[in-house]
Amino acid sequence: MKKLILLLFILVAAPVFSQDSDYNIHSYLTEGAKAPNTHYIGEAWLNAIIHDDEELGYNITKATFKANSTLDWHKHGSAQVLIIVDGEAYYQERGSKPVILKKGDVIKCEKEIEHWHSSTKYNDVTYLALYGGEQPTTWTEVVTQEYYDEVAEKLKSN
């Protein structure tokens, strides 16, 4: 009988001590959904942490790209900030030399600046992308495997 009373007490008390479900909680630790191969080559996963929030006015997306994967050239109607959470990335703005970004690096791309970013040839990358949500991304040109390989070779020798 004591065990039955204890069990009833636990079942009745559990909702009182459980986390409030009125909050909209997201985790950036989840991998997200596998992205369709639309404007990149390779494999990528996207986790829309904050998206289309009119009050905030910006988006936060976690992206994970497997090694040897790249986005196409593109630009945004607002500035974009990339925070490298893990791994290594290539980053290049039109007319500038490509660079390697590493875990902990933060880079800002001004609005309407054409650029591309990716994992490196042999390393995955996970980053947080912060950008305005008013206008969609404008895709401008494909980053070919040949171009990507040239960048990888140049940066390997530096």
C-alpha positions in Angstrom: 0.0 0.0 0.0 2.9 2.4 0.8 4.4 1.8 -2.6 1.0 2.5 -4.3 0.7 5.8 -2.4 4.3 6.8 -3.3 3.6 6.0 -7.0 0.4 8.1 -6.9 2.3 11.0 -5.3 5.0 10.8 -8.0 2.4 10.7 -10.8 0.4 13.7 -9.4 3.5 15.8 -8.5 5.5 15.2 -11.8 3.6 17.9 -13.8 4.3 20.4 -11.1 8.0 19.9 -11.4 8.2 19.5 -15.2 9.5 22.3 -17.4 6.9 24.9 -18.5 5.9 24.2 -22.1 4.8 27.7 -22.9 8.3 28.6 -24.0 9.5 28.2 -27.6 12.9 26.6 -27.0 15.2 25.6 -29.8 18.6 23.9 -29.7 21.4 24.8 -32.0 23.0 21.4 -31.1 20.6 19.4 -33.3 21.9 18.7 -36.8 18.8 20.0 -38.5 17.4 18.8 -41.8 19.5 17.6 -44.8 19.4 20.4 -47.3 18.3 19.7 -50.9 21.2 20.0 -53.4 20.0 23.3 -54.9 22.7 25.9 -54.6 25.7 23.9 -53.4 27.7 20.7 -54.1 28.3 18.0 -51.4 26.3 17.4 -48.3 24.8 20.0 -45.9 22.4 20.1 -43.0 20.5 23.2 -41.9 18.9 24.1 -38.5 16.8 27.2 -38.7 17.2 28.4 -35.1 15.4 31.7 -35.5 13.7 32.3 -38.9 11.3 35.0 -40.1 10.8 36.6 -36.7 9.5 40.0 -37.6 10.2 41.4 -34.1 13.9 40.5 -34.2 14.3 41.2 -37.9 17.1 38.7 -38.5 17.6 35.0 -38.9 20.0 32.6 -37.2 20.7 29.4 -39.1 23.2 26.6 -38.1 24.7 25.0 -41.1 26.9 21.9 -41.2 28.8 21.1 -44.4 30.7 17.9 -44.9 34.2 18.1 -46.2 34.5 19.0 -49.9 31.1 20.8 -50.0 30.5 24.3 -51.1 27.8 27.0 -51.5 27.4 28.9 -54.8 28.2 32.5 -55.2 25.4 34.6 -53.6 24.6 37.8 -51.8 22.2 39.0 -49.2 20.0 42.1 -48.8 21.5 42.7 -45.4 24.9 42.1 -43.8 25.7 38.5 -42.9 27.8 37.3 -39.9 29.3 33.8 -39.9 30.5 32.3 -36.6 32.6 29.2 -37.1 31.5 26.8 -34.4 33.5 23.8 -35.4 35.8 22.7 -38.2 37.3 24.8 -41.1 35.7 26.8 -43.9 36.8 28.6 -47.1 35.4 32.1 -47.5 35.7 34.5 -50.5 34.2 37.8 -51.5 34.1 38.6 -55.2 37.4 40.4 -56.2 39.2 39.3 -53.0 41.4 36.3 -52.2 39.8 33.3 -50.5 40.7 32.6 -46.8 40.4 29.7 -44.4 38.2 30.3 -41.4 38.7 28.2 -38.3 36.7 27.4 -35.1 36.1 30.6 -33.2 36.4 32.9 -36.2 33.7 35.5 -36.9 33.5 37.3 -40.2 31.0 39.9 -41.5 30.0 40.2 -45.1 28.4 43.6 -45.9 25.0 43.6 -47.7 24.9 43.0 -51.4 28.5 41.8 -51.5 28.8 38.7 -53.6 30.5 35.8 -51.8 30.7 32.1 -51.2 31.7 29.9 -48.3 32.1 26.2 -47.7 33.8 23.4 -45.8 37.4 22.9 -46.6 38.5 20.0 -48.8 39.3 17.6 -45.9 37.3 19.1 -42.9 33.6 19.5 -42.1 32.5 22.9 -40.9 29.6 24.0 -38.7 28.7 27.7 -38.5 26.0 30.0 -37.3 24.8 32.4 -39.9 23.1 35.6 -38.8 21.4 37.7 -41.5 18.3 39.8 -42.1 15.2 38.1 -43.2 13.6 40.8 -45.3 14.9 39.6 -48.7 15.8 36.1 -49.9 19.3 35.2 -50.8 20.3 36.1 -54.4 22.2 33.2 -56.1 24.5 34.5 -58.8 26.9 31.9 -60.1 27.8 28.2 -59.5 31.0 27.4 -57.7 32.3 24.6 -59.8 34.2 21.6 -58.4 37.1 22.7 -60.5 37.2 26.2 -59.0 36.7 24.8 -55.5 39.7 22.4 -56.1 41.9 25.3 -57.3 41.1 27.3 -54.2 41.8 24.3 -52.0 45.2 23.8 -53.7 46.1 27.5 -53.3 45.2 27.6 -49.7 46.9 24.3 -48.9 50.2 25.7 -50.0 49.9 28.9 -47.9 
